[in-house]
Amino acid sequence: MPKATPDLSTNCAGIKSPNPFWLASAPPTNSGEQIMRAFEYGWGGAVWKTLGQDPPVINVTSRYGSLDVGGSKIAGFNNIELITDRPLEDNLKEMLAVKKRFGDRAVIASLMVPCERQAWHDITAKVMDAGADGIELNFGCPHGMSERGMGAAVGQVPEYVKMVTEFVKEKSSIPVLVKLTPNVADVRYAARAAKAGGADGVSLINTINSLMGVNLDTLTPKFAVGGKAAHGGYCGPAVKPIALNMVSQIATDPETKGLPISGIGGVSTWSDAAEFMLLGSSSVQLCTAVMHYGFRIIEDLNAGLENWMAGKGFKTLSDFIGVSAPNVTEWKHLNLHHKTVAEIDAKKCIGCQLCYVACNDTAHQCIAVKSNGKNGTSSRVPYVVQEDCVGCNLCSLVCPVEGCITMKPVETGHKPLTWDEYVKNGMTGYKEVYKRVHG
Ligand SMILES: Cc1cc2nc3c(=O)[nH]c(=O)nc-3n(C[C@H](O)[C@H](O)[C@H](O)COP(=O)(O)O)c2cc1C
């Protein structure tokens, strides 16, 4: 019998969609026409470009900047765009039309108005009338709106997060997600405040404060507006590890454990999305990858996730959402006795010696180059002095050949020992433990 196709449908904080891929609130969701086109391609949901009321929005040019790394375009993306500059009434009419045509997709209204109860009540009522399936509170925009006391200015103060979430929950009969800013020392405080305010879930991350560089000819900032730049918001592939860490912090915090999460930040592929879900996200949102490659990437996202799930035997998303989160812990809980050493596959080695230089100059001096002894020349293929290797990974990271340097686990014969346990045991036998770990 053929195996059943995995079910990609999700329910994130009460917001349902046929797949977990939502367009993040940003230029790709600026109008009903764009969102309908994205839905035709197969996107599961869309968070509308943030809607506001007053004060009026005027954008500047230029607005976007990027960081290219090596041959890779847009490894990081920067913007100084504000919330929507289109009239609220136009957006609401278009939202109604989108929901009428695509009843099965999630349409989430991203909102940002001044910190006044009435303003939040009014706009909440309007987007509910327009048929929105959920609301996302934009407490994260780091530029422009924050100077006016909105966006990140709210998200950085847990008391405001709680207060504004309460304003919206007083009026809303649809789920409310609070979108968090990463521009804080510890994202858990804002997540806890959102929960205390009654949020149905959180979405993160919004963009990270950034300045893209300085032009060495003109001596003015790169991507400037008439020679001057304001800090922008950074996103794209470069921010994924920061976002994953914050998602896992919220998923494992005893105070917010179980709070639904919509994961955002550097998702470009189905595998990025699966990582966010394994750490606790029940939907994922994409912006930069869509701005880079267009709406059609949803085909690969859906097919890739489905394939991977089938291979793993997962029938539904809930089979794996959050499964990896408990494996993220504090340093003090890691096993000091776990040991790996590097191994170089001489057949694959191209003799570039990057591993040798990296280890010798900057790490632990445990890679050597053989001398063949006959005519004084040395082989280009280095080898690992395994008894000195501390298993730091650096050689395998710099090696340009896939699979040439691997890290092999070593059986030490010692029971697992964490720093926490070691301290609790009175830190006895320090020299012995040090020797076991460091050789
Ligand atoms: C040009 C641009 C405009 C954005 N506008 C908004 C916005 O209006 N509201 C909002 O909540 N986030 C906005 N964002 C942030 C995105 O929704 C998202 O949180 C961020 O880009 C991280 O996702 P990514 O790495 O997939 O781009 C914007 C991002 C970009 C690049």
The ligand as an ORCA input file, in Angstrom:
! r2SCAN-3c Opt
* xyz 0 1
  C      11.761     45.699      3.912
  C      11.194     45.109      5.165
  C      10.048     45.641      5.718
  C       9.527     45.085      6.892
  N       8.369     45.598      7.402
  C       7.818     45.031      8.509
  C       6.575     45.480      9.002
  O       5.922     46.370      8.441
  N       6.098     44.885     10.124
  C       6.752     43.887     10.773
  O       6.266     43.367     11.779
  N       7.941     43.425     10.306
  C       8.475     43.967      9.183
  N       9.650     43.473      8.693
  C      10.332     42.360      9.400
  C       9.917     40.991      8.842
  O       8.543     40.756      9.016
  C      10.713     39.849      9.518
  O      10.447     39.877     10.901
  C      12.214     39.977      9.324
  O      12.499     40.419      8.018
  C      12.940     38.645      9.590
  O      12.587     37.661      8.639
  P      13.542     37.277      7.386
  O      14.896     36.978      7.929
  O      12.849     36.123      6.740
  O      13.571     38.479      6.488
  C      10.176     44.001      7.513
  C      11.336     43.468      6.944
  C      11.837     44.004      5.774
  C      13.071     43.396      5.160
*
